[in-house]
Amino acid sequence: MAPKASILVIDDEEIMREILETLLRREGYDVRLAEDGEQGLELARAGGFDAAIVDVMMPGMDGIQTLDELKKLDDDLPVLMITAFASVENAIAAMKRGAFDYITKPFKNDEVLIVVRNAIERRRLMEENVTLKRNLQAQSQRFAGIIGRSPRMQQVFDLIIQAAPSRSTILITGESGTGKELVARAIHLNSQRSDKAFVTVNSGNLPPDLLESTLFGHVKGAFTGAVYPKKGLCDMADKGSIFFDEIGNIPVETQAKLLRVIQEREFMRLGGMETIKVDVRIVAATNCDLKQMAEDGRFREDLYYRLHVINIYLPPLRERKEDIPLLAQQFLEKYGEENERRGIELSAEALDLLMEYDWPGNVRELENVMERAVVLSHGPRIGADLIPDHVRSTPAFHVPKFVVPPEGISFKDVITNVEKRLIESTLEAAGGVQKRAAELLGIKPTTLNEMIKRYEIGPRRKKSVAGDEDGGAAGGASAGRARGTGPSTTTSHE
């Protein structure tokens, strides 16, 4: 059973105190009475209250002064002011100084109860927000800054906690921008290796020889310019963790040497003959289908299965939209702090736009949108006008209305017409990219292609930023980003 809400009543009129006490106790509230401001403050110091009712006109310390002192003790305490009709201006002045609301005398019982209930509810929500923020901060520290309360993310957190203490190799899968590196860091932080190094390898950005030298080091004279012997990243990660970002990009010739590190926990430096033992935890990430790559001969099958001991799938943002408000607020606070724009809020209209958009760039794209909004804002609230056009122009699909003629109508023809128009609208929204259109419709690309042929839907022209009819370089870059193959922005989210 929930504890009773506690209310402090401060009024110099005995009859008014008795009326309020009877009314509030009948509703189940715990009521404490004070006949002046000084006595009320003593009670407030002794025990916390959920709300206070204060008469504006009292001898000695008046209601406004009492309000000021109560707020010093507890700034979040909702204080209701009681005033005569002729002194409403005093109550308004109290509102400006932090009072929650005011009631004029003579009052109706229902009016008092409604205002009190609103005050108690506000107090409860504020306490919940403080608790939630504290929990989110603790969670953020434990999980390397990953934010999420959705069921999908709770599954990710559970997997991290279960997998982190083991020595098993972990493969993190998910689209670009979902935060795979943060998951890797969270695994390291929750493991017994947390006090050792966490080393990141940007897989595939280097030629094979240079990549092997970077990973395993080299001996003197291993190649032109190798004047001195050098240790590699595997040495740095000894007793710690090493994270291979986009491991699908590693050349096949390097994959065999990485497999040896996983299986035998040893390697040889480039150009050397000595076997070096190493104790590292391997965590890898990819936005590619490694199994398909293995079937195509582009990735070693034995390495795939050694990496795929534990798989953590990080869902795209469109599959956990309930996390968008939390993420947006986090980024507002982050970039508000960086740009000395603290206290910025997101309007309901702007939040609605964020919730409706599918976020092909995932958390990274949302972060960029929030940073842009903070930098371009002029007031304390971010409105819909600060949300980029491509987010605001998310198409909404409407089923057309049909007027049935007296002779009837073919149900099959109606469905066919709706299906064709839906495909055409989706292709237009996707800039003519069939793969993206299939994702929006939730069907396979091959199915969409068959439907396009069946309905004889012509090719859609891509729209570019520069206005080229065929999309040009701008359209191609945009499509590349949507597929996760274009250049990425450096943010805290992988």
NUKOL-833041 format. One record per residue (C-alpha): residue number from 1; residue in one letter; y, z negated, x negated. Coordinates in nm, 3 decimals. Example, Ala and Ser with C-alpha at 12.3 -4.5 7.8 and 13.67 -1.06 7.14 Angstrom:
REM NUKOL-833041
mido | koldo | north | up | east
1 | A | -0.450 | -0.780 | -1.230
2 | S | -0.106 | -0.714 | -1.367
REM end
This chain:
REM NUKOL-833041
mido | koldo | north | up | east
1 | M | 0.000 | 0.000 | 0.000
2 | A | 0.341 | 0.102 | -0.137
3 | P | 0.577 | -0.189 | -0.215
4 | K | 0.870 | -0.247 | 0.017
5 | A | 1.201 | -0.098 | -0.082
6 | S | 1.451 | -0.369 | -0.174
7 | I | 1.810 | -0.355 | -0.043
8 | L | 2.109 | -0.567 | -0.145
9 | V | 2.369 | -0.629 | 0.129
10 | I | 2.714 | -0.752 | 0.017
11 | D | 2.955 | -0.836 | 0.301
12 | D | 3.197 | -1.124 | 0.356
13 | E | 3.137 | -1.127 | 0.737
14 | E | 2.838 | -1.340 | 0.829
15 | I | 2.774 | -1.158 | 1.158
16 | M | 2.766 | -0.821 | 0.976
17 | R | 2.517 | -0.955 | 0.721
18 | E | 2.290 | -1.082 | 0.999
19 | I | 2.304 | -0.752 | 1.190
20 | L | 2.214 | -0.548 | 0.881
21 | E | 1.942 | -0.794 | 0.776
22 | T | 1.773 | -0.780 | 1.120
23 | L | 1.800 | -0.402 | 1.140
24 | L | 1.663 | -0.338 | 0.791
25 | R | 1.384 | -0.598 | 0.802
26 | R | 1.262 | -0.447 | 1.129
27 | E | 1.216 | -0.120 | 0.934
28 | G | 1.009 | -0.295 | 0.667
29 | Y | 1.273 | -0.331 | 0.394
30 | D | 1.305 | -0.637 | 0.171
31 | V | 1.667 | -0.755 | 0.217
32 | R | 1.879 | -0.987 | 0.001
33 | L | 2.223 | -1.103 | 0.119
34 | A | 2.546 | -1.186 | -0.067
35 | E | 2.874 | -1.300 | 0.086
36 | D | 3.101 | -1.164 | -0.191
37 | G | 3.103 | -0.936 | -0.494
38 | E | 3.037 | -1.207 | -0.753
39 | Q | 2.729 | -1.335 | -0.570
40 | G | 2.605 | -0.980 | -0.520
41 | L | 2.631 | -0.906 | -0.892
42 | E | 2.433 | -1.221 | -0.975
43 | L | 2.152 | -1.102 | -0.748
44 | A | 2.167 | -0.752 | -0.898
45 | R | 2.135 | -0.892 | -1.249
46 | A | 1.835 | -1.107 | -1.149
47 | G | 1.624 | -0.831 | -0.994
48 | G | 1.628 | -0.457 | -0.944
49 | F | 1.719 | -0.310 | -0.605
50 | D | 1.646 | 0.032 | -0.458
51 | A | 1.983 | 0.051 | -0.278
52 | A | 2.291 | -0.156 | -0.205
53 | I | 2.521 | -0.178 | 0.099
54 | V | 2.872 | -0.298 | 0.014
55 | D | 3.170 | -0.369 | 0.239
56 | V | 3.488 | -0.202 | 0.113
57 | M | 3.731 | -0.476 | 0.227
58 | M | 3.638 | -0.816 | 0.083
59 | P | 3.854 | -1.099 | -0.055
60 | G | 3.853 | -1.151 | -0.430
61 | M | 3.643 | -0.874 | -0.583
62 | D | 3.672 | -0.590 | -0.332
63 | G | 3.408 | -0.326 | -0.259
64 | I | 3.542 | -0.068 | -0.509
65 | Q | 3.537 | -0.321 | -0.794
66 | T | 3.190 | -0.435 | -0.689
67 | L | 3.074 | -0.072 | -0.690
68 | D | 3.204 | -0.025 | -1.045
69 | E | 3.018 | -0.334 | -1.169
70 | L | 2.695 | -0.241 | -0.992
71 | K | 2.708 | 0.103 | -1.155
72 | K | 2.748 | -0.061 | -1.495
73 | L | 2.426 | -0.253 | -1.432
74 | D | 2.235 | 0.046 | -1.290
75 | D | 2.409 | 0.383 | -1.284
76 | D | 2.134 | 0.537 | -1.070
77 | L | 2.154 | 0.272 | -0.796
78 | P | 2.256 | 0.439 | -0.465
79 | V | 2.543 | 0.234 | -0.318
80 | L | 2.644 | 0.272 | 0.049
81 | M | 2.997 | 0.166 | 0.144
82 | I | 3.087 | 0.014 | 0.483
83 | T | 3.445 | 0.057 | 0.597
84 | A | 3.660 | 0.041 | 0.908
85 | F | 3.758 | 0.378 | 1.054
86 | A | 4.118 | 0.323 | 0.950
87 | S | 4.016 | 0.281 | 0.586
88 | V | 3.806 | 0.593 | 0.541
89 | E | 4.026 | 0.700 | 0.250
90 | N | 3.897 | 0.394 | 0.059
91 | A | 3.539 | 0.506 | 0.118
92 | I | 3.620 | 0.855 | -0.003
93 | A | 3.771 | 0.703 | -0.316
94 | A | 3.446 | 0.509 | -0.360
95 | M | 3.247 | 0.834 | -0.330
96 | K | 3.449 | 0.979 | -0.615
97 | R | 3.355 | 0.675 | -0.824
98 | G | 2.982 | 0.718 | -0.765
99 | A | 2.903 | 0.579 | -0.417
100 | F | 2.610 | 0.755 | -0.248
101 | D | 2.760 | 0.762 | 0.105
102 | Y | 2.970 | 0.558 | 0.348
103 | I | 2.935 | 0.425 | 0.702
104 | T | 3.228 | 0.353 | 0.933
105 | K | 3.247 | 0.049 | 1.162
106 | P | 3.148 | 0.024 | 1.439
107 | F | 2.828 | 0.206 | 1.345
108 | K | 2.511 | 0.311 | 1.525
109 | N | 2.183 | 0.161 | 1.409
110 | D | 2.017 | 0.501 | 1.373
111 | E | 2.305 | 0.621 | 1.157
112 | V | 2.259 | 0.330 | 0.916
113 | L | 1.883 | 0.379 | 0.896
114 | I | 1.915 | 0.752 | 0.824
115 | V | 2.163 | 0.695 | 0.541
116 | V | 1.949 | 0.415 | 0.396
117 | R | 1.636 | 0.632 | 0.410
118 | N | 1.823 | 0.911 | 0.230
119 | A | 1.939 | 0.667 | -0.037
120 | I | 1.587 | 0.529 | -0.090
121 | E | 1.446 | 0.881 | -0.110
122 | R | 1.709 | 0.977 | -0.369
123 | R | 1.620 | 0.670 | -0.573
124 | R | 1.250 | 0.757 | -0.554
125 | L | 1.311 | 1.117 | -0.660
126 | M | 1.527 | 1.011 | -0.954
127 | E | 1.259 | 0.768 | -1.073
128 | E | 0.993 | 1.040 | -1.035
129 | N | 1.209 | 1.280 | -1.235
130 | V | 1.251 | 1.024 | -1.513
131 | T | 0.874 | 0.962 | -1.519
132 | L | 0.800 | 1.335 | -1.509
133 | K | 1.042 | 1.406 | -1.792
134 | R | 0.892 | 1.125 | -1.999
135 | N | 0.541 | 1.258 | -1.935
136 | L | 0.647 | 1.613 | -2.017
137 | Q | 0.805 | 1.498 | -2.343
138 | A | 0.486 | 1.313 | -2.438
139 | Q | 0.280 | 1.616 | -2.340
140 | S | 0.512 | 1.846 | -2.533
141 | Q | 0.471 | 1.637 | -2.848
142 | R | 0.094 | 1.623 | -2.807
143 | F | 0.059 | 1.994 | -2.732
144 | A | 0.307 | 2.143 | -2.980
145 | G | 0.574 | 2.217 | -2.720
146 | I | 0.348 | 2.386 | -2.462
147 | I | 0.483 | 2.321 | -2.111
148 | G | 0.290 | 2.355 | -1.787
149 | R | 0.165 | 2.161 | -1.487
150 | S | -0.024 | 2.442 | -1.313
151 | P | -0.402 | 2.413 | -1.270
152 | R | -0.450 | 2.706 | -1.510
153 | M | -0.256 | 2.527 | -1.785
154 | Q | -0.431 | 2.197 | -1.717
155 | Q | -0.756 | 2.378 | -1.794
156 | V | -0.604 | 2.496 | -2.123
157 | F | -0.496 | 2.141 | -2.212
158 | D | -0.845 | 2.008 | -2.130
159 | L | -1.005 | 2.270 | -2.355
160 | I | -0.768 | 2.187 | -2.639
161 | I | -0.856 | 1.817 | -2.618
162 | Q | -1.230 | 1.889 | -2.601
163 | A | -1.235 | 2.150 | -2.879
164 | A | -0.984 | 2.002 | -3.125
165 | P | -1.204 | 1.726 | -3.278
166 | S | -1.486 | 1.970 | -3.363
167 | R | -1.516 | 2.196 | -3.668
168 | S | -1.598 | 2.498 | -3.452
169 | T | -1.410 | 2.825 | -3.487
170 | I | -1.179 | 2.892 | -3.191
171 | L | -1.062 | 3.224 | -3.051
172 | I | -0.746 | 3.219 | -2.841
173 | T | -0.704 | 3.521 | -2.614
174 | G | -0.417 | 3.628 | -2.392
175 | E | -0.130 | 3.870 | -2.359
176 | S | 0.155 | 3.890 | -2.607
177 | G | 0.419 | 3.623 | -2.554
178 | T | 0.197 | 3.368 | -2.379
179 | G | 0.215 | 3.111 | -2.660
180 | K | -0.111 | 3.154 | -2.851
181 | E | 0.030 | 3.016 | -3.178
182 | L | 0.143 | 2.702 | -2.996
183 | V | -0.212 | 2.652 | -2.870
184 | A | -0.339 | 2.689 | -3.227
185 | R | -0.090 | 2.426 | -3.346
186 | A | -0.192 | 2.194 | -3.061
187 | I | -0.557 | 2.225 | -3.168
188 | H | -0.458 | 2.129 | -3.522
189 | L | -0.238 | 1.838 | -3.406
190 | N | -0.522 | 1.692 | -3.197
191 | S | -0.783 | 1.731 | -3.470
192 | Q | -0.879 | 1.505 | -3.760
193 | R | -0.704 | 1.755 | -3.986
194 | S | -0.360 | 1.690 | -3.834
195 | D | -0.230 | 1.530 | -4.155
196 | K | -0.325 | 1.838 | -4.359
197 | A | -0.173 | 2.186 | -4.375
198 | F | -0.152 | 2.430 | -4.085
199 | V | -0.125 | 2.779 | -4.235
200 | T | -0.042 | 3.094 | -4.035
201 | V | -0.161 | 3.439 | -4.142
202 | N | 0.021 | 3.737 | -3.988
203 | S | -0.288 | 3.956 | -3.974
204 | G | -0.264 | 4.326 | -4.042
205 | N | 0.099 | 4.334 | -4.157
206 | L | -0.011 | 4.393 | -4.519
207 | P | -0.222 | 4.659 | -4.695
208 | P | -0.586 | 4.548 | -4.748
209 | D | -0.550 | 4.465 | -5.120
210 | L | -0.230 | 4.269 | -5.069
211 | L | -0.376 | 4.094 | -4.764
212 | E | -0.683 | 3.984 | -4.964
213 | S | -0.462 | 3.864 | -5.248
214 | T | -0.250 | 3.671 | -4.997
215 | L | -0.558 | 3.514 | -4.838
216 | F | -0.780 | 3.446 | -5.137
217 | G | -0.546 | 3.471 | -5.436
218 | H | -0.613 | 3.683 | -5.745
219 | V | -0.698 | 3.652 | -6.112
220 | K | -0.480 | 3.776 | -6.397
221 | G | -0.504 | 4.154 | -6.431
222 | A | -0.663 | 4.206 | -6.086
223 | F | -0.414 | 4.483 | -6.020
224 | T | -0.097 | 4.627 | -6.167
225 | G | 0.162 | 4.355 | -6.174
226 | A | -0.090 | 4.067 | -6.157
227 | V | 0.050 | 3.903 | -6.471
228 | Y | -0.049 | 3.552 | -6.367
229 | P | -0.340 | 3.413 | -6.160
230 | K | -0.239 | 3.308 | -5.809
231 | K | -0.392 | 3.089 | -5.539
232 | G | -0.405 | 3.216 | -5.180
233 | L | -0.346 | 3.081 | -4.830
234 | C | -0.707 | 2.962 | -4.805
235 | D | -0.636 | 2.726 | -5.096
236 | M | -0.326 | 2.599 | -4.919
237 | A | -0.525 | 2.540 | -4.597
238 | D | -0.808 | 2.347 | -4.768
239 | K | -0.900 | 2.042 | -4.556
240 | G | -0.658 | 2.176 | -4.292
241 | S | -0.643 | 2.468 | -4.048
242 | I | -0.572 | 2.837 | -4.093
243 | F | -0.451 | 3.047 | -3.800
244 | F | -0.505 | 3.423 | -3.792
245 | D | -0.245 | 3.573 | -3.559
246 | E | -0.366 | 3.901 | -3.398
247 | I | -0.689 | 3.902 | -3.592
248 | G | -0.786 | 4.236 | -3.442
249 | N | -0.544 | 4.399 | -3.688
250 | I | -0.734 | 4.283 | -3.998
251 | P | -0.888 | 4.579 | -4.186
252 | V | -1.268 | 4.611 | -4.161
253 | E | -1.309 | 4.571 | -4.540
254 | T | -1.136 | 4.231 | -4.526
255 | Q | -1.340 | 4.116 | -4.227
256 | A | -1.658 | 4.080 | -4.438
257 | K | -1.483 | 3.839 | -4.676
258 | L | -1.344 | 3.636 | -4.386
259 | L | -1.694 | 3.617 | -4.237
260 | R | -1.814 | 3.465 | -4.564
261 | V | -1.542 | 3.199 | -4.544
262 | I | -1.658 | 3.107 | -4.194
263 | Q | -2.033 | 3.109 | -4.267
264 | E | -2.054 | 2.988 | -4.625
265 | R | -1.714 | 2.818 | -4.661
266 | E | -1.654 | 2.998 | -4.987
267 | F | -1.467 | 3.299 | -5.125
268 | M | -1.384 | 3.479 | -5.448
269 | R | -1.035 | 3.565 | -5.568
270 | L | -0.937 | 3.928 | -5.586
271 | G | -1.065 | 4.063 | -5.918
272 | G | -1.258 | 3.742 | -5.993
273 | M | -1.628 | 3.649 | -6.011
274 | E | -1.606 | 3.272 | -5.956
275 | T | -1.711 | 3.134 | -5.614
276 | I | -1.462 | 2.884 | -5.474
277 | K | -1.559 | 2.634 | -5.206
278 | V | -1.312 | 2.564 | -4.926
279 | D | -1.307 | 2.347 | -4.612
280 | V | -1.086 | 2.512 | -4.352
281 | R | -1.080 | 2.521 | -3.972
282 | I | -1.049 | 2.882 | -3.853
283 | V | -0.840 | 2.945 | -3.541
284 | A | -0.778 | 3.308 | -3.444
285 | A | -0.578 | 3.478 | -3.171
286 | T | -0.567 | 3.825 | -3.022
287 | N | -0.429 | 4.019 | -2.728
288 | C | -0.696 | 4.288 | -2.780
289 | D | -1.047 | 4.319 | -2.641
290 | L | -1.238 | 4.232 | -2.957
291 | K | -1.575 | 4.287 | -2.789
292 | Q | -1.477 | 4.642 | -2.700
293 | M | -1.344 | 4.693 | -3.051
294 | A | -1.679 | 4.574 | -3.189
295 | E | -1.864 | 4.819 | -2.965
296 | D | -1.634 | 5.097 | -3.088
297 | G | -1.701 | 5.005 | -3.452
298 | R | -1.343 | 4.891 | -3.518
299 | F | -1.432 | 4.523 | -3.556
300 | R | -1.740 | 4.364 | -3.710
301 | E | -1.974 | 4.246 | -3.437
302 | D | -2.105 | 3.955 | -3.645
303 | L | -1.749 | 3.837 | -3.711
304 | Y | -1.665 | 3.863 | -3.342
305 | Y | -1.950 | 3.629 | -3.248
306 | R | -1.861 | 3.386 | -3.528
307 | L | -1.504 | 3.373 | -3.400
308 | H | -1.607 | 3.353 | -3.036
309 | V | -1.771 | 3.010 | -3.060
310 | I | -1.506 | 2.855 | -2.833
311 | N | -1.272 | 3.080 | -2.637
312 | I | -0.943 | 2.953 | -2.493
313 | Y | -0.785 | 3.203 | -2.256
314 | L | -0.411 | 3.160 | -2.214
315 | P | -0.307 | 3.297 | -1.871
316 | P | -0.004 | 3.525 | -1.836
317 | L | 0.307 | 3.377 | -1.677
318 | R | 0.259 | 3.579 | -1.356
319 | E | -0.066 | 3.384 | -1.299
320 | R | 0.105 | 3.044 | -1.331
321 | K | 0.442 | 3.096 | -1.167
322 | E | 0.462 | 2.731 | -1.062
323 | D | 0.543 | 2.659 | -1.429
324 | I | 0.852 | 2.884 | -1.430
325 | P | 1.100 | 2.612 | -1.314
326 | L | 0.981 | 2.374 | -1.588
327 | L | 0.997 | 2.640 | -1.856
328 | A | 1.337 | 2.764 | -1.741
329 | Q | 1.479 | 2.411 | -1.749
330 | Q | 1.335 | 2.353 | -2.096
331 | F | 1.501 | 2.668 | -2.228
332 | L | 1.832 | 2.582 | -2.055
333 | E | 1.835 | 2.247 | -2.233
334 | K | 1.733 | 2.402 | -2.566
335 | Y | 1.996 | 2.676 | -2.571
336 | G | 2.255 | 2.459 | -2.398
337 | E | 2.222 | 2.220 | -2.691
338 | E | 2.239 | 2.501 | -2.947
339 | N | 2.549 | 2.656 | -2.787
340 | E | 2.719 | 2.324 | -2.697
341 | R | 2.682 | 2.400 | -2.326
342 | R | 2.500 | 2.086 | -2.214
343 | G | 2.430 | 2.015 | -1.847
344 | I | 2.394 | 2.377 | -1.734
345 | E | 2.194 | 2.417 | -1.413
346 | L | 2.007 | 2.708 | -1.258
347 | S | 2.113 | 2.811 | -0.907
348 | A | 1.856 | 2.846 | -0.631
349 | E | 1.926 | 3.221 | -0.609
350 | A | 1.866 | 3.269 | -0.982
351 | L | 1.544 | 3.066 | -0.969
352 | D | 1.420 | 3.278 | -0.677
353 | L | 1.467 | 3.590 | -0.889
354 | L | 1.274 | 3.434 | -1.176
355 | M | 0.990 | 3.341 | -0.942
356 | E | 0.965 | 3.691 | -0.794
357 | Y | 0.947 | 3.875 | -1.130
358 | D | 0.608 | 3.942 | -1.294
359 | W | 0.716 | 3.876 | -1.658
360 | P | 0.525 | 4.140 | -1.857
361 | G | 0.664 | 3.975 | -2.174
362 | N | 0.548 | 3.634 | -2.050
363 | V | 0.703 | 3.309 | -2.179
364 | R | 0.878 | 3.486 | -2.467
365 | E | 1.058 | 3.715 | -2.220
366 | L | 1.159 | 3.421 | -1.998
367 | E | 1.298 | 3.239 | -2.300
368 | N | 1.506 | 3.541 | -2.397
369 | V | 1.642 | 3.571 | -2.042
370 | M | 1.740 | 3.202 | -2.038
371 | E | 1.907 | 3.223 | -2.380
372 | R | 2.109 | 3.525 | -2.263
373 | A | 2.214 | 3.345 | -1.944
374 | V | 2.333 | 3.037 | -2.135
375 | V | 2.533 | 3.242 | -2.387
376 | L | 2.702 | 3.453 | -2.117
377 | S | 2.768 | 3.170 | -1.869
378 | H | 3.121 | 3.040 | -1.811
379 | G | 3.053 | 2.752 | -1.572
380 | P | 2.801 | 2.472 | -1.522
381 | R | 2.570 | 2.683 | -1.303
382 | I | 2.377 | 3.000 | -1.380
383 | G | 2.389 | 3.233 | -1.084
384 | A | 2.198 | 3.548 | -0.996
385 | D | 2.466 | 3.761 | -1.167
386 | L | 2.352 | 3.630 | -1.508
387 | I | 1.992 | 3.740 | -1.455
388 | P | 1.928 | 4.081 | -1.621
389 | D | 1.909 | 4.389 | -1.401
390 | H | 1.544 | 4.460 | -1.477
391 | V | 1.453 | 4.113 | -1.343
392 | R | 1.678 | 4.141 | -1.038
393 | S | 1.553 | 4.486 | -0.944
394 | T | 1.193 | 4.379 | -0.891
395 | P | 1.080 | 4.595 | -0.597
396 | A | 0.964 | 4.436 | -0.277
397 | F | 0.703 | 4.625 | -0.079
398 | H | 0.732 | 4.637 | 0.299
399 | V | 0.471 | 4.768 | 0.538
400 | P | 0.645 | 5.033 | 0.748
401 | K | 0.663 | 4.996 | 1.125
402 | F | 0.499 | 5.261 | 1.339
403 | V | 0.577 | 5.354 | 1.696
404 | V | 0.253 | 5.437 | 1.873
405 | P | 0.295 | 5.749 | 2.093
406 | P | 0.134 | 5.768 | 2.442
407 | E | -0.145 | 5.993 | 2.315
408 | G | -0.236 | 5.733 | 2.049
409 | I | -0.243 | 5.743 | 1.669
410 | S | -0.511 | 5.780 | 1.401
411 | F | -0.569 | 5.446 | 1.230
412 | K | -0.716 | 5.625 | 0.930
413 | D | -0.405 | 5.844 | 0.895
414 | V | -0.175 | 5.539 | 0.908
415 | I | -0.372 | 5.355 | 0.638
416 | T | -0.379 | 5.669 | 0.423
417 | N | -0.001 | 5.710 | 0.459
418 | V | 0.069 | 5.345 | 0.372
419 | E | -0.166 | 5.358 | 0.073
420 | K | -0.004 | 5.673 | -0.063
421 | R | 0.351 | 5.538 | -0.023
422 | L | 0.249 | 5.207 | -0.186
423 | I | 0.106 | 5.389 | -0.489
424 | E | 0.420 | 5.605 | -0.518
425 | S | 0.649 | 5.299 | -0.500
426 | T | 0.442 | 5.110 | -0.756
427 | L | 0.439 | 5.405 | -0.997
428 | E | 0.816 | 5.426 | -0.967
429 | A | 0.850 | 5.051 | -1.035
430 | A | 0.620 | 5.088 | -1.337
431 | G | 0.822 | 5.377 | -1.480
432 | G | 0.531 | 5.617 | -1.430
433 | V | 0.296 | 5.411 | -1.651
434 | Q | -0.036 | 5.415 | -1.467
435 | K | -0.181 | 5.119 | -1.655
436 | R | 0.115 | 4.899 | -1.560
437 | A | 0.103 | 5.024 | -1.198
438 | A | -0.267 | 4.935 | -1.182
439 | E | -0.185 | 4.583 | -1.305
440 | L | 0.080 | 4.544 | -1.035
441 | L | -0.165 | 4.660 | -0.767
442 | G | -0.451 | 4.451 | -0.904
443 | I | -0.691 | 4.746 | -0.940
444 | K | -0.858 | 4.923 | -1.232
445 | P | -0.666 | 5.209 | -1.400
446 | T | -0.958 | 5.443 | -1.329
447 | T | -0.945 | 5.356 | -0.959
448 | L | -0.570 | 5.421 | -0.950
449 | N | -0.618 | 5.755 | -1.128
450 | E | -0.878 | 5.863 | -0.871
451 | M | -0.642 | 5.770 | -0.583
452 | I | -0.354 | 5.962 | -0.745
453 | K | -0.574 | 6.272 | -0.761
454 | R | -0.704 | 6.222 | -0.405
455 | Y | -0.353 | 6.195 | -0.258
456 | E | -0.216 | 6.466 | -0.490
457 | I | 0.064 | 6.242 | -0.615
458 | G | 0.274 | 6.422 | -0.873
459 | P | 0.380 | 6.272 | -1.209
460 | R | 0.669 | 6.024 | -1.192
461 | R | 0.965 | 6.065 | -1.425
462 | K | 1.048 | 5.763 | -1.639
463 | K | 1.399 | 5.632 | -1.625
464 | S | 1.561 | 5.546 | -1.957
465 | V | 1.849 | 5.317 | -2.037
466 | A | 2.036 | 5.612 | -2.183
467 | G | 1.975 | 5.819 | -1.869
468 | D | 1.720 | 6.070 | -2.011
469 | E | 1.518 | 6.218 | -1.730
470 | D | 1.190 | 6.193 | -1.919
471 | G | 1.246 | 5.841 | -2.049
472 | G | 1.295 | 5.934 | -2.417
473 | A | 1.267 | 5.671 | -2.685
474 | A | 1.410 | 5.395 | -2.467
475 | G | 1.145 | 5.444 | -2.198
476 | G | 0.871 | 5.453 | -2.459
477 | A | 0.994 | 5.132 | -2.622
478 | S | 1.007 | 4.959 | -2.284
479 | A | 0.657 | 5.068 | -2.199
480 | G | 0.542 | 4.955 | -2.543
481 | R | 0.680 | 4.608 | -2.484
482 | A | 0.508 | 4.591 | -2.146
483 | R | 0.176 | 4.674 | -2.314
484 | G | 0.239 | 4.419 | -2.591
485 | T | 0.252 | 4.686 | -2.863
486 | G | 0.626 | 4.702 | -2.923
487 | P | 0.833 | 4.492 | -3.159
488 | S | 0.844 | 4.127 | -3.063
489 | T | 1.129 | 3.883 | -3.073
490 | T | 1.090 | 3.581 | -3.297
491 | T | 1.080 | 3.273 | -3.071
492 | S | 0.893 | 2.948 | -3.047
493 | H | 0.638 | 3.119 | -2.824
494 | E | 0.377 | 3.338 | -2.988
REM end
